[in-house]
Amino acid sequence: MSTAALDTPAARPVNPAVLAAWALGGPALMGLVFTLTFEPGKGLVGPEAGFVLAWPAAIVGVTLLCAPTLYIAAAFAGVAPDPQRTARGFAEALGGIGRLLVGCLPATAFLAATNPGPLVVLLGACVMFGAALVFLRGLYRRVFADDDRPRARLLYAAWSVVFLAIGLYAYVSLVLN
């Protein structure tokens, strides 16, 4: 009986263009669903608010804004992972939520179409929050999963709260303006 560790197959590198397409395409399609199902004049915002642009702008924009702060804070705390691993983790997590949003598209479209008006804004916020939580979990697993130090967990938890607050502010600003 051998005690050698089983070799796990290395993950295939994903084409950055494919990740970018998922990262932008999923949120844009979800934004399109909310734009098409919202009844103008009966709620908080009109179609000119641009759910189509608000979704990818909020998701990708806030991620690009906050990514350097996570790495810099991790470096100051002494728990910084490899920069390539961090960048790959962000890209894969963004691509992952794009695929998640595309997968949830039919159900969300049905709910948005059957509850037009201000409820669409609430539904959109709930879907955005769920996507953000999935993103944060996926990012942690890709970047900090090997680090079991409490400092890394505390740093990531604090960064996640700030990330969610900035994301909420960005989303509300884009949708309501």
N, C-alpha and C positions, 0 to 999 in steps of 0.2 A: 504494500500500500504506500503510495507516494504522498509526501506532505508538501509537495510543491504547490504554490498558489496557482489557481487557474488564471490564465491570461484572459483578460476581458478585451474584446475588440475595441480599438480606438474609434472614437466618434469621427465620422466623416466630416471634413470641413464643408461648411455650407457657403455657397456663393454669396458674396456680400450684396450683389444686385437682387438676388432672390429674397434675402432678408429685408432689404429696403422696400421691395415691392410688397411684402407681407406687412411690414411695419406701417407703411403709408396706405396701402390698399384696404386693409381691414377697417381701420378707423374711418377712412373716407367713405366706404360703402355704408358703414353704420351711420355716419352723419347724413348721407343721402337718404337713408330710410327715414330718419327723423325729420329731415327737411320736407320730404314728400308727404308725410303723414300729418304734419302740423297744419292746423287751420289758422290762417292769418286773421288777425283782428279779434280772436276769441281767447287770447292768452297773453302770456308775458312778452313774447317776442314774435316778430314776423319772419317771413322767409328770408328777408334781407340779412338776418342775423348770421346766416351761413353756418348751420350745423355741419354742412359738408366740409367746411374749412376749419371749424372749431375743433372737431374731433382730432384730426391728425396734428393740428397745430398745438393743441393742449398736450397730447400724449408725447409726440416727438420733441416738441419745443421744450417742455418742462424736463424731459429726460436729458436732452442735450445741455440744458442749463445746470441741472443738478449733478450730472455725472462727474465733472471735475471736482466738485466739492466733496463727494464721497471719497474719491481717491486721495485728495489732499488731507482730509480729516483722518483717514485711515493711516496715512503716512505719519502724521503728527502723533497719532495714538500708538504707532509702532506695530500696526496690524495690516499694513498695506499688502495686498496680493500683487502678483505679477501684472504689469500694465496691460500686456496683451490679453491676459485672461480676463481682466476687468472689461476691456473694450469688447471682447468677444461675448462676454456675459451680457453686457448691455444690448448688443446687437441681437443676440439670440433671444433674449427676453422680450425685446420689442417685436421681433418676428413672431414669437410665440403668442403674444396677445393679439397680433393681427390675425393669426389663424383662428384664435379663440373667438374673436369678434365675427369673423366670417362664418364660423360654425354656429354662432348664436343668432345670426342674421334672420333666418326664417321665423323663429319664435319671436324675436324682438319686433320684426316687421308686422307680424300678426297683432301683437299687443299694442303697438303704436297705432296701427290702422283702426283698431276697434275702440281705442280710447283717445280720440284726437283732442287737441287743445292743450291746456296747461299740464295735463297728466303726461304728455309726451316729454315735457321738460323734466319732470320728476323721474320718469322712466329712463330718460337719457342719463341723468345724474346717477341713478342706481347702477346702470350698466357700466358707466365710466368708473365708478368707485369699485365695482367688482373687478373690472379689467386692471385697475391700478393695484388692487390687492394681489391678483394673480401675477402681475408683473413683479411686484416686490418679492413675493415668495420665490419666483423663478430666478430672479437676479441673485437673491441670497444663496440659493442652492448652487448657482453657477460660479459665484465669486467667493463666498465665505464658508462654504460647506465643510471644508477641511480644517477650518480654524475654530477650535472649540473654546477659545479664550473668552471669558466674560466681557472683556473690553471690546472685542469684535462685535459681539451680540448687542451690547449696549450702544455702541457707536452706530450700528446699522439700524437699531430701533429708533434712535434719536433722528438720524438722517431720514428715515422713512416717514416720521411724523412731519418733518419740514417739507419733504417731497410731496406728501399728500396735501398739505396746506397750500403750497405754491400751486399745485395742480388744480385744486379747487378754485383758488383765486383766478387762475388763468382761464379755466373753463367758464366760470361765471362771467368773467369780463368779456370773453369772446362771444358768448351766447347772448348776453344782455345788451351789448353795445352794437 
